[in-house]
Amino acid sequence: MGYDPVSGEHILEHEHHFDQHRPKSGEARTRWVVLITAVMMAVEITTGILFGSMALLADGLHMASHTAALGLSVFAYIFARRRAHDPSFSFGTGKLNSLAGFASAIVLALFALLMVVESIDRFFSPVTIAYNEAIVVAVLGLLVNGISVIILRDSHDHHGVGSSHKHDHNLLAAYLHVLADALTSILAIVALLAAKHAGLQWMDPAMGVVGGFLVARWSWGLLRGTGRVLVDSQVPDEVLESVRKAIDGDAVSIVDLHVWEIGPGYRAAILAVETAQPLTPQEIKDRLPEELGIAHATVEIHKRRDCSHSTSSKGTP
């Protein structure tokens, strides 16, 4: 509810004009990757049991863990889409995207920890490696994960501070999962070839440690990015400056400003302005650049202190 200093009437403006169905592309691509990963998982587990290959069976179980993590991403997409207009979600379901990404980042971190622990253990307790089978498994895994990486490749464009920050954390989490698998396969192939042909058995656990630290670094970056969204962290200074440049001027100045992410490509804002002119909240909101992706704005208007009297106006589009 707000107060119009021109008409003296209270006004209520509330409108969610953004499309919660925008992540459809990410959902479709993630579905394909889950299908491919699940098929590869089934093939490896089945052939591992039939042929008695522990290498194939172990990799199949490893693929199962990533299938579950990717399945979480698909579930988040479906839930967010189906509940997009549920009034119990004040700003829509966009943050479920980041919540799923945060959960996936934790799984990635655990995966990295297991890689490092297992690799260090193998330094002190080496195991016999069936090189030919292991190389075949690693190559198959690389092919499957390479296809998945291509499908999930982040195609979001960033056009400076004016872009609406269309980063899909759920899609990024799925992408990092398959990228981690692809990296593991590449390092495994290098290590296995070095051990088989040059007798460098230590390369296998060494590559595991290197891969673990790289995956941990990706996980930390994803945790930071999703965490900032989940705790309503302020957007970067460049975005705030863009808002100030769009609003300030013509006897109007911003005295308080808050902008935060509410979903992939969507932001909310609360701003208070001082003005010597009889402006309405809608006139202030009309100045906000569309490319900033501010889908929900609350505006409070105060008359200049040097005016004879002061009023405040609030509007929530």
C-alpha positions as CSV (number, residue, x, y, z in Angstrom):
1,M,0.0,0.0,0.0
2,G,1.4,3.4,-0.9
3,Y,0.5,7.1,-0.8
4,D,0.3,9.2,-3.9
5,P,1.5,12.8,-3.1
6,V,-0.3,14.1,-6.2
7,S,-3.8,12.8,-5.6
8,G,-3.5,12.3,-1.8
9,E,-4.9,8.8,-2.3
10,H,-3.4,5.5,-1.2
11,I,-2.5,3.1,-4.0
12,L,-1.6,-0.6,-4.1
13,E,0.4,-1.9,-7.0
14,H,1.5,-5.5,-6.9
15,E,2.5,-7.4,-10.0
16,H,4.8,-10.2,-10.8
17,H,5.5,-9.7,-14.5
18,F,8.3,-12.2,-15.0
19,D,8.2,-15.6,-16.6
20,Q,9.0,-18.4,-14.2
21,H,9.2,-20.8,-17.1
22,R,12.5,-19.4,-18.5
23,P,14.8,-22.2,-17.4
24,K,13.0,-24.7,-19.7
25,S,16.1,-25.0,-21.9
26,G,18.2,-26.0,-18.9
27,E,15.6,-28.5,-17.7
28,A,15.5,-30.2,-21.2
29,R,19.3,-30.4,-21.5
30,T,19.6,-31.8,-17.9
31,R,16.9,-34.4,-18.7
32,W,19.0,-35.6,-21.7
33,V,22.1,-35.8,-19.6
34,V,20.4,-37.8,-16.8
35,L,19.1,-40.2,-19.4
36,I,22.5,-40.7,-21.0
37,T,24.2,-41.1,-17.6
38,A,21.6,-43.6,-16.4
39,V,22.0,-45.7,-19.6
40,M,25.8,-45.7,-19.2
41,M,25.4,-46.6,-15.5
42,A,23.1,-49.5,-16.3
43,V,25.5,-50.8,-19.0
44,E,28.6,-50.6,-16.8
45,I,26.9,-52.3,-13.8
46,T,25.4,-55.0,-15.9
47,T,28.6,-55.8,-17.8
48,G,30.6,-55.6,-14.7
49,I,28.5,-58.3,-13.1
50,L,28.4,-60.4,-16.2
51,F,32.1,-60.3,-16.9
52,G,33.3,-60.1,-13.3
53,S,35.0,-56.8,-13.8
54,M,35.4,-54.8,-10.6
55,A,36.6,-51.8,-12.7
56,L,33.4,-51.6,-14.7
57,L,31.2,-52.3,-11.6
58,A,33.0,-49.6,-9.6
59,D,32.6,-47.0,-12.4
60,G,29.0,-47.9,-12.8
61,L,28.3,-47.3,-9.1
62,H,30.2,-44.0,-9.4
63,M,28.0,-43.0,-12.3
64,A,25.0,-43.9,-10.2
65,S,26.0,-41.2,-7.6
66,H,26.2,-38.6,-10.3
67,T,22.9,-39.8,-11.8
68,A,21.3,-39.1,-8.4
69,A,22.8,-35.6,-8.2
70,L,21.7,-34.8,-11.7
71,G,18.2,-36.1,-10.9
72,L,18.1,-33.6,-8.1
73,S,18.6,-30.8,-10.7
74,V,15.7,-32.1,-12.8
75,F,13.5,-32.4,-9.7
76,A,14.3,-28.8,-8.8
77,Y,13.3,-27.6,-12.3
78,I,10.0,-29.5,-12.3
79,F,9.1,-28.4,-8.8
80,A,9.9,-24.8,-9.5
81,R,7.9,-24.8,-12.7
82,R,4.8,-26.5,-11.2
83,R,4.8,-24.2,-8.2
84,A,5.8,-21.0,-10.1
85,H,2.5,-19.3,-9.3
86,D,2.1,-20.6,-5.8
87,P,1.3,-17.5,-3.6
88,S,3.1,-19.1,-0.7
89,F,6.4,-18.2,-2.4
90,S,6.6,-14.5,-2.0
91,F,9.0,-13.8,-4.9
92,G,8.3,-17.0,-6.9
93,T,10.2,-20.2,-7.0
94,G,13.4,-18.9,-8.7
95,K,15.6,-19.5,-5.6
96,L,14.9,-23.2,-5.8
97,N,17.3,-23.1,-8.7
98,S,20.1,-21.9,-6.4
99,L,19.0,-24.2,-3.5
100,A,19.4,-27.2,-5.8
101,G,22.8,-25.8,-7.0
102,F,23.9,-25.4,-3.4
103,A,23.0,-29.0,-2.6
104,S,24.8,-30.2,-5.7
105,A,27.9,-28.2,-4.7
106,I,28.0,-30.1,-1.4
107,V,27.8,-33.4,-3.2
108,L,30.7,-32.2,-5.4
109,A,32.7,-31.3,-2.4
110,L,32.1,-34.7,-0.8
111,F,33.1,-36.3,-4.1
112,A,36.3,-34.3,-4.2
113,L,37.1,-35.3,-0.6
114,L,36.6,-39.0,-1.4
115,M,38.9,-38.7,-4.4
116,V,41.7,-37.2,-2.3
117,V,41.3,-39.6,0.6
118,E,41.2,-42.7,-1.7
119,S,44.2,-41.4,-3.7
120,I,46.3,-40.8,-0.6
121,D,45.4,-44.2,0.7
122,R,46.6,-45.8,-2.5
123,F,50.0,-44.1,-2.1
124,F,50.6,-46.2,1.0
125,S,48.5,-49.3,0.0
126,P,48.8,-49.8,-3.8
127,V,46.3,-52.1,-5.5
128,T,46.7,-54.3,-8.6
129,I,45.3,-52.5,-11.6
130,A,43.8,-54.2,-14.6
131,Y,45.1,-51.6,-17.0
132,N,43.4,-52.7,-20.2
133,E,39.9,-52.8,-18.6
134,A,40.5,-49.7,-16.6
135,I,41.5,-47.7,-19.7
136,V,38.5,-49.0,-21.7
137,V,36.2,-47.8,-18.8
138,A,37.9,-44.4,-18.6
139,V,37.6,-43.9,-22.4
140,L,33.9,-44.8,-22.4
141,G,33.4,-42.5,-19.4
142,L,35.2,-39.7,-21.2
143,L,33.0,-40.1,-24.3
144,V,29.7,-40.1,-22.4
145,N,30.8,-37.2,-20.2
146,G,32.1,-35.3,-23.2
147,I,28.7,-35.6,-24.9
148,S,27.1,-34.4,-21.6
149,V,29.4,-31.4,-21.3
150,I,28.5,-30.3,-24.8
151,I,24.7,-30.6,-24.0
152,L,25.0,-28.7,-20.8
153,R,27.5,-26.1,-22.0
154,D,26.6,-22.8,-20.4
155,S,25.3,-20.6,-23.2
156,H,24.3,-17.6,-21.1
157,D,25.5,-14.3,-22.4
158,H,26.9,-11.6,-20.2
159,H,26.8,-8.1,-21.7
160,G,28.4,-6.1,-18.9
161,V,26.6,-4.8,-15.8
162,G,23.4,-4.2,-17.7
163,S,22.7,-7.9,-18.3
164,S,20.1,-9.5,-16.1
165,H,22.5,-12.0,-14.6
166,K,20.9,-15.0,-16.3
167,H,23.2,-17.5,-14.6
168,D,21.3,-20.8,-14.0
169,H,22.9,-22.2,-10.9
170,N,21.0,-25.5,-11.3
171,L,22.3,-25.9,-14.8
172,L,25.8,-24.9,-13.7
173,A,25.8,-27.5,-11.0
174,A,24.8,-30.2,-13.5
175,Y,27.5,-29.0,-15.8
176,L,30.2,-29.1,-13.1
177,H,29.1,-32.7,-12.2
178,V,29.7,-34.0,-15.7
179,L,32.8,-31.8,-16.1
180,A,34.2,-33.4,-12.9
181,D,33.5,-36.8,-14.4
182,A,35.2,-35.9,-17.7
183,L,38.2,-34.5,-15.8
184,T,38.5,-37.7,-13.7
185,S,38.4,-39.8,-16.9
186,I,41.1,-37.7,-18.6
187,L,43.4,-37.8,-15.6
188,A,42.7,-41.6,-15.2
189,I,43.7,-42.2,-18.9
190,V,46.9,-40.3,-18.5
191,A,47.8,-42.0,-15.3
192,L,46.9,-45.5,-16.5
193,L,49.0,-45.1,-19.7
194,A,51.9,-43.7,-17.7
195,A,51.7,-46.6,-15.3
196,K,51.3,-49.3,-17.9
197,H,54.0,-48.2,-20.4
198,A,56.5,-46.3,-18.1
199,G,56.0,-48.1,-14.9
200,L,54.9,-44.9,-13.1
201,Q,52.4,-46.5,-10.7
202,W,52.4,-43.4,-8.5
203,M,50.8,-41.4,-11.3
204,D,47.4,-43.0,-10.6
205,P,47.0,-41.7,-7.0
206,A,48.7,-38.4,-7.9
207,M,46.2,-37.7,-10.6
208,G,43.4,-38.5,-8.2
209,V,44.7,-35.9,-5.7
210,V,45.0,-33.3,-8.5
211,G,41.5,-34.0,-9.7
212,G,40.1,-33.8,-6.2
213,F,41.6,-30.4,-5.6
214,L,40.3,-29.1,-8.9
215,V,36.7,-30.4,-8.2
216,A,36.9,-28.9,-4.7
217,R,37.7,-25.5,-6.3
218,W,34.7,-25.7,-8.6
219,S,32.5,-26.8,-5.7
220,W,33.7,-23.8,-3.6
221,G,32.9,-21.4,-6.5
222,L,29.4,-22.8,-6.8
223,L,28.8,-22.7,-3.1
224,R,29.8,-19.1,-3.0
225,G,27.6,-18.1,-6.0
226,T,24.5,-20.0,-4.8
227,G,25.0,-19.0,-1.1
228,R,25.0,-15.3,-2.0
229,V,21.6,-15.7,-3.7
230,L,20.2,-17.8,-0.8
231,V,21.1,-15.2,1.9
232,D,19.8,-12.3,-0.2
233,S,23.2,-10.8,-0.7
234,Q,23.4,-7.3,-2.3
235,V,24.1,-7.4,-6.1
236,P,27.5,-6.2,-7.4
237,D,28.3,-2.5,-7.1
238,E,28.1,-2.0,-10.8
239,V,24.4,-3.0,-10.8
240,L,23.7,-0.6,-8.0
241,E,25.5,2.2,-9.8
242,S,23.4,1.4,-12.9
243,V,20.2,1.9,-10.9
244,R,21.5,5.1,-9.4
245,K,22.4,6.5,-12.8
246,A,18.9,5.6,-14.1
247,I,17.0,7.2,-11.1
248,D,19.1,10.1,-9.9
249,G,18.6,13.5,-11.6
250,D,15.8,15.9,-12.3
251,A,15.5,16.8,-8.6
252,V,15.4,13.1,-7.6
253,S,18.0,11.3,-5.6
254,I,18.2,7.8,-4.1
255,V,18.6,7.8,-0.3
256,D,18.3,4.0,0.3
257,L,18.8,1.1,-2.2
258,H,18.6,-2.7,-1.9
259,V,18.8,-5.0,-4.9
260,W,19.0,-8.8,-4.7
261,E,18.6,-12.0,-6.8
262,I,15.3,-13.9,-6.7
263,G,15.9,-16.3,-9.5
264,P,17.9,-16.9,-12.7
265,G,17.8,-13.5,-14.5
266,Y,15.4,-11.9,-12.0
267,R,16.0,-9.4,-9.2
268,A,13.9,-7.6,-6.6
269,A,14.6,-4.1,-5.4
270,I,13.6,-1.8,-2.5
271,L,14.5,1.9,-3.0
272,A,13.7,5.2,-1.2
273,V,14.1,8.4,-3.0
274,E,13.9,12.1,-2.2
275,T,12.3,14.5,-4.7
276,A,11.1,18.0,-5.0
277,Q,8.7,17.0,-7.7
278,P,5.2,15.3,-7.2
279,L,6.3,11.9,-8.7
280,T,4.5,8.6,-8.3
281,P,6.1,5.2,-7.6
282,Q,5.3,4.0,-11.1
283,E,7.2,7.0,-12.6
284,I,10.2,6.0,-10.6
285,K,9.9,2.4,-11.6
286,D,9.6,3.3,-15.3
287,R,13.2,4.7,-15.1
288,L,14.6,1.2,-14.1
289,P,16.4,-0.3,-17.2
290,E,14.7,-3.5,-18.3
291,E,18.0,-5.2,-18.9
292,L,18.7,-5.2,-15.1
293,G,16.0,-7.8,-14.7
294,I,14.3,-6.1,-11.8
295,A,11.0,-8.0,-11.8
296,H,9.7,-6.8,-8.4
297,A,10.3,-3.3,-7.1
298,T,9.1,-1.5,-4.0
299,V,9.4,2.3,-4.1
300,E,9.2,4.8,-1.2
301,I,9.0,8.5,-2.1
302,H,9.9,11.4,0.3
303,K,9.6,15.1,-0.4
304,R,12.8,17.1,0.1
305,R,13.4,18.1,3.7
306,D,13.4,21.8,2.7
307,C,9.8,21.5,1.5
308,S,7.0,22.8,3.8
309,H,5.8,19.3,4.6
310,S,6.9,15.7,3.8
311,T,5.0,12.7,2.8
312,S,6.0,9.2,1.9
313,S,4.8,7.0,-0.9
314,K,5.2,3.3,-1.2
315,G,4.3,1.2,-4.2
316,T,4.8,-2.5,-4.8
317,P,4.4,-3.5,-8.4
